[in-house]
Amino acid sequence: MDGPTGIARVESYWTAVTRLQGSLLNAKASIRMIKRLLVPAILVSFLFAPSVAGAQAGKAPCGSFKKLPDGKWSVAKIIKIEHLKDSAVLNPGTIITPGMQVAGVNIYEALQKSCH
């Protein structure tokens, strides 16, 4: 007779079933872990994502900048400036000087007009 005997087939079947059950339990545990990690990760990304400033609105995001005594502006918190298809991220401490262009926008002029 070729192949495993009846008892060997049953043992082989149960071995396969046991491995499959173990794999399913591992998969369920992995899904639970992914859910536990994914939800906080999404929340953190929203909380720490840079602000987005739309130049089309015509208003500068004044809360992200601080006017310096010499008339220049300093970036107070990280901000993403978007205009048409251009964008740029400004980090805290960046100094905005007269005529400075960011993402195709004269950011100094926009700050001077909108923020006091």
N, C-alpha and C positions, 0 to 999 in steps of 0.2 A: 504494500500500500504506500502511495506517495503522500507527502504532506503530514501535518501533525495529527495525532490521534484525537479522539473526542475530548479527552480531559485536557490535553495540551491546547486545543482550540479554545475551550472555555477559559482556561487560565490566560491565554493570550488576549481574549476578548476583555476579560475583567481588568487586565493590566492596561489595555487601551482606554477603557472607560474611566479607570482611576486617574490616568494621566490627563484625560480630557476634563474631568471634574476639577482637578488641580489647576489646569490652565484657565478654566472659567472662573474659579475663585480668585486667581491672580489677576485676571482681567477686570473683575469687579472691584478688587482692591485698588487697581491702578486707576480706574475711572473715578473712584471716590477720592483718591489722592489728587488727581488732576482737577477735580471740581474744587477741592479745598484750597488748592494753590491758585487756580485760575481766577476765582472771584476776587480775592484780595489783590491779585496782580492787576486786574482791570481797574479796581477802585484806586489803587496807588497811581496808575498811569493817568487817570483823569485828574487826580488831585495835584500831581506834580507836572502835568503837561504845561508847556509854556502858553501864555495868553496869546490869542490870535488877534491881530489888529487889522481891520480892513480899511485900506486907504480909500476905497470907494465911498465909505461913509463920510469922509471928509473931516473926521475928528481923530486927533491923536490920542493914544491910550495914556493919558496923563498920569495915571496911578503907577505906571511902570517907570517913570522918570523923575528925576529931581533936578531942579535948576540950581546951578552953581553960582557963587557970587560973581564970577567973571563973565556970566551970561551964557556959558556953555551948559549943556545938559549931561547928566550922568544916568546911566541905566541903573535903576534901583532893584529890579527883579527881572529874571529871564523873560524874554518876550519874543514871539515870532511875528514878524511883519510880513504880510502878504499883500501883493499888488499885482493884479492881472495874473500872469504866469510866473512871476518872480516871487521869491520868498527869502528871508534871512532870519537867523536867530541872533539876538543880541543878548550878551551875558552881562550880569551885574558888573559895574565898574567901567563899562565901555563909555567913553566920552564922546558926545555928539557936538561937533563943531559946525560953524556956519558953512552952508553949502553941502553938507554931508548927505550923500545919496545912499539909501538903503532900500533894496528891492525895487529900484526905479523911482523912489519917492524921496524928495528933499525932506528928510525927517526933521532937520533943524527948523526949517520954515514951518512945517506942520505943527511942531511943538510950540513955536513962538506964537502962532495964530490961535491955537486951541487951549494951551495951558498957561495959567498965570500964577 
